[in-house]
Amino acid sequence: MTYSIVARDPLSGQLGVAVQSHYFSVGPIVPWARAGIGAVATQSLVEPAHGPNGLRLMAEGLGAPQALAELIAADEGRAVRQVALVDAHGAVAAHTGDKCIPAAGHATGDGFSCQANMMLHDTVWDAMAAAFSSSPGDLAARLMAALYAAEAEGGDIRGRQSAAMLVVAAADTGRPWPSGDVVVDLRVEDHPEPLVELERLLGLQRAFAHAEEFDRRIESGDTAGAWNEISAAERLAPGNVELQFWKAVTLAERGRESEAREILVGVYRSDPNWAELLRRLPGVGLRPSDPELIARLTAPAD
């Protein structure tokens, strides 16, 4: 009893699924995706096996329409199922069983399918399709826009509870985890405003992706690029002490002690244990390692 979208981004080749439902912890049930293969949403009176089985069929070389046909043909409960697939080439297929609880239906477009059941109004899936088609940004941003469009049309007749988003890379690199093939993997298990919370988590995920790129650029010697990345992270997650702490550590390593100290004073104000963490870094081979510098950086504020 859910609304969802499966899609392929034509520019990046990324594949994704996003979903919201008045159902506890929808994330482990509805969205399935595999880099370079496809994405599946399985819902209504759900058959979870359609997720991994749909991906398997597409990995074996079937397009989304053929894979869906096999799933539905073998499912005696097809009348109460709702399933949508998109493959790595952007072909889509969707099924809404004739006994799905109304309002229920789906709308497909170029590289995407929007589907919903047990909705307050039968305008939900078309509104999702229009929002996805017209929204700017990367795949995750457009998936988010589709979810908000569904909610604006009344959404689930029972209300809101959980949401999830899964986005994977265009190609399978053999690293099926975040920072590898998985671009976004976020779940809101139980929340009065799951879409608002999902969007907040997406912002944090983007912030920490910039922070990881900051580290990589520091290691490669691209100092200017590194500071651009950490600035982008701070804009997305202002006041996040984790980001502030490691930025300060990097500043201290590069001889910018007064700037590092200014940031760290605020960090310690939120939790003095960060000062103790800084003292422990040299013991595991991390910098800064100068005991006098660490003493100055961890000294109480005047």
C-alpha positions as CSV (number, residue, x, y, z in Angstrom):
1,M,0.0,0.0,0.0
2,T,2.5,2.4,-1.4
3,Y,3.6,4.9,-4.0
4,S,7.0,4.5,-5.7
5,I,9.1,5.3,-8.7
6,V,11.7,3.3,-10.6
7,A,13.9,5.2,-13.0
8,R,17.1,5.4,-15.0
9,D,18.9,8.7,-15.4
10,P,19.8,9.2,-19.1
11,L,22.9,11.3,-18.4
12,S,24.6,9.4,-15.6
13,G,23.1,6.0,-16.3
14,Q,22.2,5.7,-12.6
15,L,19.3,3.5,-11.6
16,G,17.0,4.2,-8.7
17,V,13.9,3.5,-6.7
18,A,12.1,5.8,-4.2
19,V,9.1,4.9,-2.1
20,Q,6.8,6.1,0.7
21,S,4.1,4.2,2.5
22,H,2.0,4.0,5.6
23,Y,3.8,0.9,6.5
24,F,6.6,0.3,9.0
25,S,10.1,0.0,7.5
26,V,9.1,0.0,3.8
27,G,12.8,0.2,2.8
28,P,13.7,-3.6,3.0
29,I,10.6,-4.6,1.1
30,V,9.8,-2.4,-1.9
31,P,13.1,-1.0,-3.5
32,W,15.6,-3.2,-5.2
33,A,18.5,-2.2,-7.5
34,R,21.8,-3.4,-8.9
35,A,24.4,-1.4,-10.6
36,G,24.5,-1.9,-14.4
37,I,21.4,-4.2,-14.3
38,G,18.2,-2.4,-13.2
39,A,15.8,-1.5,-10.5
40,V,12.6,-3.0,-9.2
41,A,9.7,-1.8,-7.0
42,T,7.5,-4.6,-5.7
43,Q,4.4,-3.5,-3.7
44,S,0.6,-3.8,-3.0
45,L,0.1,-7.2,-1.3
46,V,3.8,-7.6,-1.8
47,E,5.8,-10.5,-3.1
48,P,9.3,-9.5,-2.0
49,A,10.9,-12.2,-4.1
50,H,10.0,-10.2,-7.2
51,G,12.8,-7.8,-6.3
52,P,15.8,-10.1,-6.4
53,N,14.2,-12.3,-9.0
54,G,13.5,-9.4,-11.3
55,L,17.2,-8.3,-11.0
56,R,18.3,-11.8,-11.6
57,L,16.3,-12.1,-14.8
58,M,17.6,-8.7,-16.1
59,A,21.2,-9.8,-15.2
60,E,20.6,-12.9,-17.3
61,G,19.9,-10.6,-20.3
62,L,16.1,-10.1,-20.3
63,G,14.8,-6.6,-20.7
64,A,12.5,-5.1,-18.2
65,P,9.3,-6.1,-20.1
66,Q,10.4,-9.7,-20.6
67,A,11.5,-10.0,-17.0
68,L,8.2,-8.6,-15.7
69,A,6.3,-11.0,-17.9
70,E,8.1,-14.0,-16.4
71,L,7.5,-12.7,-12.8
72,I,3.8,-12.2,-13.4
73,A,3.2,-15.4,-15.3
74,A,4.7,-17.4,-12.4
75,D,2.8,-15.5,-9.7
76,E,-0.6,-16.9,-8.7
77,G,-1.2,-13.7,-6.7
78,R,-0.7,-11.5,-9.7
79,A,-4.1,-9.9,-9.3
80,V,-3.1,-8.2,-6.0
81,R,0.5,-7.4,-7.0
82,Q,2.0,-4.1,-8.2
83,V,5.5,-4.4,-9.7
84,A,7.6,-2.1,-11.9
85,L,11.0,-2.6,-13.5
86,V,13.6,-0.5,-15.3
87,D,16.6,-2.0,-17.0
88,A,20.1,-0.6,-17.6
89,H,19.0,0.5,-21.1
90,G,16.0,2.5,-19.8
91,A,13.3,0.1,-20.9
92,V,10.4,0.0,-18.4
93,A,7.5,-2.3,-17.5
94,A,4.8,-2.1,-14.9
95,H,2.0,-4.3,-13.7
96,T,-1.0,-3.2,-11.5
97,G,-3.2,-6.2,-10.7
98,D,-7.0,-5.7,-11.1
99,K,-7.5,-6.5,-7.4
100,C,-5.1,-3.9,-6.0
101,I,-6.9,-1.7,-3.5
102,P,-8.0,1.5,-5.2
103,A,-7.0,4.0,-6.1
104,A,-4.3,2.1,-7.9
105,G,-2.5,2.5,-11.2
106,H,0.8,3.3,-12.9
107,A,2.2,5.7,-15.4
108,T,5.3,5.0,-17.5
109,G,7.6,7.4,-19.4
110,D,11.0,7.6,-20.9
111,G,13.1,5.5,-18.6
112,F,10.8,5.6,-15.6
113,S,7.6,4.1,-14.1
114,C,5.5,5.6,-11.3
115,Q,3.0,3.3,-9.5
116,A,0.7,3.6,-6.5
117,N,-2.1,1.7,-4.7
118,M,-4.5,2.5,-1.9
119,M,-4.2,6.1,-2.7
120,L,-6.7,8.8,-1.7
121,H,-7.0,10.0,-5.3
122,D,-6.3,8.5,-8.7
123,T,-4.2,11.4,-9.8
124,V,-1.1,10.3,-7.8
125,W,0.8,8.4,-10.4
126,D,0.3,10.9,-13.2
127,A,1.4,13.7,-10.9
128,M,4.6,11.8,-10.0
129,A,5.4,11.2,-13.7
130,A,4.9,14.9,-14.4
131,A,7.1,16.0,-11.5
132,F,9.9,13.5,-12.4
133,S,9.8,14.6,-16.1
134,S,10.0,18.3,-15.4
135,S,12.3,18.5,-12.3
136,P,16.0,19.5,-12.6
137,G,18.9,17.9,-10.8
138,D,20.4,14.5,-10.5
139,L,18.4,11.2,-10.2
140,A,18.1,11.4,-6.5
141,A,16.7,14.9,-6.6
142,R,14.2,14.0,-9.3
143,L,13.0,10.9,-7.4
144,M,12.5,13.1,-4.4
145,A,10.4,15.5,-6.5
146,A,8.2,12.6,-7.6
147,L,7.5,11.5,-4.0
148,Y,6.5,15.0,-3.0
149,A,4.2,15.3,-6.0
150,A,2.5,12.1,-4.8
151,E,2.0,13.5,-1.4
152,A,0.6,16.7,-2.7
153,E,-2.1,14.7,-4.5
154,G,-3.2,13.1,-1.1
155,G,-0.8,10.2,-1.1
156,D,-1.6,7.0,0.8
157,I,-5.2,7.0,2.0
158,R,-4.0,6.0,5.5
159,G,-1.4,8.7,5.8
160,R,2.4,8.6,6.1
161,Q,5.0,6.4,8.0
162,S,8.1,5.3,6.2
163,A,10.2,6.0,3.1
164,A,13.3,4.9,1.3
165,M,15.6,5.7,-1.6
166,L,18.1,3.4,-3.4
167,V,20.3,4.7,-6.2
168,V,23.0,2.7,-7.9
169,A,25.7,3.4,-10.4
170,A,25.5,2.9,-14.1
171,A,28.1,0.1,-14.2
172,D,28.8,-2.8,-11.8
173,T,32.3,-2.4,-10.4
174,G,32.1,-5.4,-8.1
175,R,31.8,-3.1,-5.0
176,P,28.2,-3.3,-4.0
177,W,28.4,-0.9,-1.1
178,P,28.3,2.9,-0.5
179,S,31.2,4.8,-2.2
180,G,31.2,1.9,-4.7
181,D,28.2,0.8,-6.7
182,V,25.7,2.3,-4.3
183,V,25.2,6.0,-4.7
184,V,22.3,6.5,-2.2
185,D,20.8,4.0,0.2
186,L,18.6,5.7,2.8
187,R,15.7,4.5,4.9
188,V,13.2,6.3,7.2
189,E,11.6,3.5,9.2
190,D,8.9,5.3,11.2
191,H,8.4,9.1,11.1
192,P,5.5,11.5,11.1
193,E,6.9,13.3,8.0
194,P,8.9,10.6,6.3
195,L,9.5,12.6,3.1
196,V,10.9,15.6,5.0
197,E,13.2,13.2,6.9
198,L,14.3,11.4,3.8
199,E,15.2,14.7,2.2
200,R,17.1,15.7,5.3
201,L,19.1,12.5,5.2
202,L,19.7,12.9,1.5
203,G,21.3,16.3,2.2
204,L,23.5,14.7,4.9
205,Q,24.5,11.9,2.5
206,R,25.5,14.5,-0.1
207,A,27.4,16.4,2.5
208,F,29.5,13.4,3.6
209,A,30.1,12.4,0.0
210,H,31.7,15.9,-0.4
211,A,33.7,15.2,2.8
212,E,35.0,11.9,1.4
213,E,36.0,13.7,-1.8
214,F,37.7,16.4,0.4
215,D,39.9,13.6,1.9
216,R,40.7,12.2,-1.5
217,R,41.7,15.5,-2.9
218,I,43.9,16.3,0.1
219,E,45.7,13.0,-0.3
220,S,46.2,13.7,-4.0
221,G,47.6,17.2,-3.4
222,D,44.6,19.1,-4.9
223,T,44.3,21.6,-2.1
224,A,42.1,24.1,-3.9
225,G,39.7,21.3,-5.0
226,A,39.7,19.9,-1.5
227,W,38.6,23.2,0.1
228,N,35.8,23.5,-2.5
229,E,34.6,20.1,-1.5
230,I,34.5,20.8,2.3
231,S,32.8,24.1,1.6
232,A,30.1,22.3,-0.3
233,A,29.7,19.8,2.6
234,E,29.4,22.7,5.1
235,R,26.7,24.3,3.0
236,L,24.7,21.1,3.0
237,A,25.2,20.3,6.7
238,P,25.8,23.6,8.5
239,G,26.9,23.1,12.1
240,N,27.7,19.4,11.7
241,V,30.5,18.9,14.3
242,E,31.9,15.8,12.6
243,L,32.7,17.8,9.5
244,Q,34.0,20.7,11.5
245,F,36.3,18.6,13.6
246,W,38.0,16.9,10.6
247,K,38.3,20.2,8.7
248,A,40.0,21.6,11.8
249,V,42.4,18.6,12.0
250,T,43.3,19.2,8.3
251,L,43.9,22.9,8.9
252,A,46.2,22.1,11.8
253,E,48.2,19.6,9.8
254,R,48.8,22.4,7.2
255,G,50.1,24.9,9.7
256,R,46.8,26.9,10.0
257,E,46.7,26.6,13.7
258,S,44.7,29.7,14.6
259,E,41.9,28.7,12.1
260,A,41.8,25.2,13.4
261,R,41.7,26.4,17.0
262,E,38.8,28.7,16.3
263,I,36.8,25.8,14.9
264,L,37.7,23.4,17.6
265,V,36.6,25.7,20.4
266,G,33.1,25.5,19.0
267,V,33.3,21.8,18.6
268,Y,34.5,21.3,22.2
269,R,31.6,23.5,23.4
270,S,29.2,21.0,21.9
271,D,31.0,18.0,23.4
272,P,34.4,18.1,25.2
273,N,35.1,14.5,24.2
274,W,36.2,15.7,20.8
275,A,39.3,17.1,22.5
276,E,40.1,13.7,23.9
277,L,39.7,12.2,20.4
278,L,42.2,14.6,19.1
279,R,44.7,13.6,21.8
280,R,44.3,10.0,20.7
281,L,45.0,10.4,17.0
282,P,48.8,10.3,17.2
283,G,48.6,6.9,19.0
284,V,47.3,5.3,15.8
285,G,49.6,7.1,13.5
286,L,47.3,9.9,12.5
287,R,48.2,13.6,12.4
288,P,48.7,16.1,13.9
289,S,51.4,14.3,15.9
290,D,53.2,17.2,17.6
291,P,52.4,17.0,21.3
292,E,52.8,20.7,21.8
293,L,50.5,21.5,18.9
294,I,47.9,19.1,20.3
295,A,48.2,20.6,23.7
296,R,47.5,24.1,22.3
297,L,44.6,22.8,20.2
298,T,43.0,21.1,23.2
299,A,43.6,23.7,25.8
300,P,40.5,25.2,27.5
301,A,39.1,28.4,25.8
302,D,40.0,31.6,27.5
